[in-house]
Amino acid sequence: MQVLSAAEYERLTDGAEILARDDYGIKVLRQSNGTIFKLFRLKRKLSSAVLWPYALRFERASRQLAALKIPTVEVSGVYKIPSIKRHVVIYRELPGAMLRSVLAANDNNNKYIARLAAFISALHERGVYFRGIHLGNIVVLENDSMGLIDVSEARVKSRKLGPCLRARNFRPLVSYEEDRVALSKHGICRFINEYLAYAKLSSISRKMFLANLGSIHGIYKKACLEILDNKSAVTDGELEI
């Protein structure tokens, strides 16, 4: 990892718009040409991030996702900035709109939620487990396909995900109130069934997935019980893509 001096950092970010910050300082900057600067701080002295910084995890995940043909950001540089005790990842902005914003701007979101179900299924089939997969980290691209941003917590397994890990990956989708509202308007049961229709799990894996998902969050429990009781189902002909 290269070192970026204070002067170089100030030159690169001069005039940049602050997109995100917290009590510890600036987190994300954007230049007018679409270049993004994502800053990472070391939260604890005793942490795996000391040996494997999140900036490097971000860069590796972006390469792995791109190799799987999953739209994501392309990293142009990873640097250490000793003067501010930060690491920074520099990349080009992914063209499109955040899924959360798209859903907030439209009355009928069934098409987008169904595509979300298909997208998540495709990630799981390719072995991608993304702990940060809330609706603010999914981008709707210009052709209405979907891509991922802020991918430092994305892990690519050597095989498709098993039913338990698939279920666990649904937790971030309901971490935020606005995301829960959007999925609830579409119908939680409908969303799960759409995912299952795309995933095409075996009967045993399907039951394991639903049993685990029902215990992940209360919002999923009733829907999973209904599906397990065969009271709700979505056929291929009912999928909106």
C-alpha positions as CSV (number, residue, x, y, z in Angstrom):
1,M,0.0,0.0,0.0
2,Q,1.4,3.4,-1.0
3,V,1.7,6.3,1.3
4,L,-0.1,9.6,0.5
5,S,1.3,12.7,2.0
6,A,-0.9,15.4,3.5
7,A,-0.2,17.7,0.6
8,E,-1.0,15.1,-2.0
9,Y,-4.3,14.2,-0.2
10,E,-5.3,17.9,0.0
11,R,-4.5,18.4,-3.7
12,L,-6.5,15.3,-4.8
13,T,-9.6,16.3,-2.6
14,D,-9.5,20.0,-3.1
15,G,-13.0,21.2,-3.9
16,A,-14.5,17.7,-3.3
17,E,-18.1,17.4,-2.0
18,I,-18.5,15.7,1.4
19,L,-21.0,12.8,1.0
20,A,-20.7,11.2,4.4
21,R,-19.1,12.0,7.8
22,D,-19.5,11.0,11.4
23,D,-18.2,12.1,14.8
24,Y,-14.7,11.1,13.9
25,G,-14.5,13.1,10.6
26,I,-15.1,12.8,6.9
27,K,-15.9,9.3,5.5
28,V,-16.7,9.8,1.8
29,L,-15.8,12.6,-0.7
30,R,-16.7,13.0,-4.3
31,Q,-14.9,15.1,-6.9
32,S,-16.8,16.8,-9.7
33,N,-15.4,14.3,-12.2
34,G,-17.1,11.4,-10.3
35,T,-14.0,10.2,-8.4
36,I,-14.9,8.9,-5.0
37,F,-12.5,9.0,-1.9
38,K,-13.6,6.5,0.8
39,L,-11.8,6.9,4.0
40,F,-11.3,4.2,6.7
41,R,-10.1,4.7,10.2
42,L,-8.7,2.1,12.6
43,K,-11.4,1.7,15.2
44,R,-9.5,-0.5,17.6
45,K,-5.8,-1.1,18.2
46,L,-6.4,-4.8,18.6
47,S,-8.3,-5.6,15.4
48,S,-7.9,-7.8,12.3
49,A,-8.1,-4.5,10.4
50,V,-4.5,-3.7,11.6
51,L,-3.2,-6.7,9.6
52,W,-5.8,-6.6,6.8
53,P,-7.1,-3.0,6.4
54,Y,-10.7,-2.5,5.2
55,A,-9.3,-0.5,2.3
56,L,-7.5,-3.6,1.0
57,R,-10.6,-5.7,1.6
58,F,-12.6,-3.2,-0.4
59,E,-10.1,-3.4,-3.3
60,R,-10.0,-7.2,-3.3
61,A,-13.8,-7.5,-3.2
62,S,-14.2,-5.1,-6.1
63,R,-11.8,-7.2,-8.2
64,Q,-13.5,-10.5,-7.2
65,L,-17.0,-9.2,-8.0
66,A,-15.9,-7.8,-11.3
67,A,-14.4,-11.2,-12.2
68,L,-17.9,-12.7,-11.5
69,K,-19.4,-10.1,-13.9
70,I,-21.2,-8.4,-11.0
71,P,-21.4,-4.6,-11.5
72,T,-19.4,-2.7,-8.9
73,V,-16.9,0.1,-8.6
74,E,-13.4,0.0,-10.2
75,V,-10.7,0.9,-7.7
76,S,-7.9,3.0,-9.1
77,G,-5.8,3.3,-5.9
78,V,-5.4,2.3,-2.2
79,Y,-3.3,4.5,0.0
80,K,-2.3,5.1,3.6
81,I,-2.4,8.7,4.9
82,P,-0.3,8.9,8.1
83,S,-1.1,12.6,8.7
84,I,-4.8,11.9,9.4
85,K,-4.4,8.2,10.4
86,R,-6.6,6.9,7.6
87,H,-6.6,4.6,4.6
88,V,-8.3,5.7,1.5
89,V,-9.8,3.9,-1.5
90,I,-10.1,5.9,-4.7
91,Y,-12.6,4.8,-7.3
92,R,-15.0,6.0,-10.0
93,E,-18.6,6.4,-9.1
94,L,-20.9,3.6,-10.3
95,P,-23.4,5.3,-12.7
96,G,-26.9,4.9,-11.5
97,A,-29.1,5.6,-8.5
98,M,-29.2,4.1,-5.0
99,L,-32.0,1.5,-4.8
100,R,-33.3,3.1,-1.6
101,S,-33.7,6.4,-3.5
102,V,-35.4,4.8,-6.5
103,L,-38.0,3.1,-4.2
104,A,-38.7,6.3,-2.4
105,A,-39.3,8.1,-5.7
106,N,-41.8,5.6,-7.1
107,D,-45.2,4.5,-6.1
108,N,-45.2,1.1,-7.6
109,N,-41.9,-0.7,-6.8
110,N,-42.9,-4.3,-7.5
111,K,-40.6,-4.4,-10.5
112,Y,-37.6,-3.3,-8.6
113,I,-38.2,-5.5,-5.5
114,A,-38.6,-8.5,-7.8
115,R,-35.4,-7.6,-9.5
116,L,-33.8,-7.3,-6.1
117,A,-34.8,-10.9,-5.3
118,A,-33.3,-12.1,-8.6
119,F,-30.1,-10.1,-7.9
120,I,-29.6,-11.5,-4.4
121,S,-30.3,-15.0,-5.7
122,A,-27.6,-14.5,-8.4
123,L,-25.1,-13.3,-5.8
124,H,-25.7,-16.3,-3.6
125,E,-25.4,-18.7,-6.6
126,R,-22.0,-17.2,-7.3
127,G,-20.9,-17.5,-3.7
128,V,-21.1,-13.9,-2.8
129,Y,-21.9,-13.1,0.9
130,F,-22.2,-9.4,1.4
131,R,-22.8,-8.4,5.0
132,G,-23.5,-4.8,4.0
133,I,-26.3,-5.6,1.5
134,H,-28.9,-3.0,2.6
135,L,-30.8,-1.0,0.0
136,G,-28.3,1.9,0.3
137,N,-25.5,-0.2,-1.0
138,I,-27.3,-1.5,-4.1
139,V,-27.4,0.7,-7.2
140,V,-29.9,0.6,-10.0
141,L,-27.9,1.1,-13.2
142,E,-29.0,2.8,-16.3
143,N,-30.2,-0.4,-17.9
144,D,-32.2,-1.2,-14.7
145,S,-29.8,-4.0,-13.7
146,M,-28.2,-3.8,-10.2
147,G,-24.7,-3.3,-8.9
148,L,-23.0,-3.1,-5.5
149,I,-21.1,-0.3,-3.8
150,D,-19.2,0.0,-0.4
151,V,-18.1,-3.6,-0.8
152,S,-15.4,-3.9,1.9
153,E,-17.7,-6.5,3.7
154,A,-18.3,-8.6,0.6
155,R,-16.8,-12.1,0.7
156,V,-16.6,-14.5,-2.3
157,K,-16.8,-18.2,-1.5
158,S,-15.5,-21.0,-3.6
159,R,-19.0,-22.4,-4.1
160,K,-22.6,-21.2,-4.0
161,L,-23.9,-20.3,-0.5
162,G,-25.7,-22.9,1.6
163,P,-29.2,-22.3,3.0
164,C,-28.1,-21.0,6.4
165,L,-25.7,-18.4,5.1
166,R,-28.3,-17.3,2.5
167,A,-30.8,-16.7,5.3
168,R,-28.3,-14.8,7.4
169,N,-27.6,-12.5,4.5
170,F,-31.2,-11.3,4.6
171,R,-30.6,-9.6,7.9
172,P,-29.1,-6.4,6.5
173,L,-32.0,-6.0,4.1
174,V,-34.2,-5.0,7.1
175,S,-31.7,-3.2,9.2
176,Y,-33.1,0.2,8.3
177,E,-36.7,1.3,8.9
178,E,-37.2,2.7,5.3
179,D,-35.9,-0.5,3.8
180,R,-38.4,-2.5,6.0
181,V,-41.2,-0.3,4.9
182,A,-40.3,-0.7,1.2
183,L,-40.2,-4.5,1.4
184,S,-43.4,-4.6,3.5
185,K,-45.3,-2.6,0.9
186,H,-44.2,-5.1,-1.7
187,G,-45.0,-8.0,0.7
188,I,-42.4,-9.9,2.7
189,C,-44.0,-13.2,1.8
190,R,-44.0,-12.3,-1.9
191,F,-40.4,-11.1,-1.7
192,I,-39.2,-14.4,-0.1
193,N,-41.1,-16.5,-2.6
194,E,-39.6,-14.5,-5.5
195,Y,-36.2,-15.2,-4.1
196,L,-37.0,-18.9,-3.8
197,A,-38.4,-19.0,-7.4
198,Y,-35.1,-17.7,-8.7
199,A,-32.8,-19.6,-6.3
200,K,-34.4,-23.0,-7.1
201,L,-33.2,-24.7,-4.0
202,S,-33.8,-28.3,-3.3
203,S,-36.7,-29.2,-1.0
204,I,-34.4,-29.8,2.0
205,S,-32.4,-26.7,1.4
206,R,-35.6,-24.6,0.9
207,K,-36.9,-25.8,4.3
208,M,-33.6,-25.1,6.0
209,F,-33.5,-21.6,4.5
210,L,-37.0,-20.8,5.6
211,A,-36.4,-22.2,9.1
212,N,-33.3,-20.1,9.6
213,L,-34.8,-17.0,7.9
214,G,-37.8,-17.1,10.3
215,S,-35.4,-16.8,13.3
216,I,-33.3,-14.0,11.8
217,H,-35.8,-11.2,12.3
218,G,-39.4,-10.9,13.4
219,I,-40.5,-9.4,10.1
220,Y,-39.6,-12.7,8.3
221,K,-41.1,-15.1,10.8
222,K,-44.8,-15.0,9.8
223,A,-44.0,-15.1,6.1
224,C,-41.7,-18.1,6.5
225,L,-44.3,-20.0,8.5
226,E,-46.9,-19.3,5.8
227,I,-44.6,-20.5,3.0
228,L,-43.7,-23.7,5.0
229,D,-47.4,-24.4,5.5
230,N,-47.8,-24.0,1.7
231,K,-50.2,-21.1,2.2
232,S,-48.3,-18.9,-0.2
233,A,-46.3,-19.4,-3.3
234,V,-45.1,-17.6,-6.4
235,T,-44.8,-19.3,-9.8
236,D,-42.4,-18.4,-12.5
237,G,-45.3,-16.8,-14.5
238,E,-46.0,-14.4,-11.6
239,L,-42.4,-13.0,-11.4
240,E,-41.9,-9.4,-12.4
241,I,-38.5,-8.9,-14.1
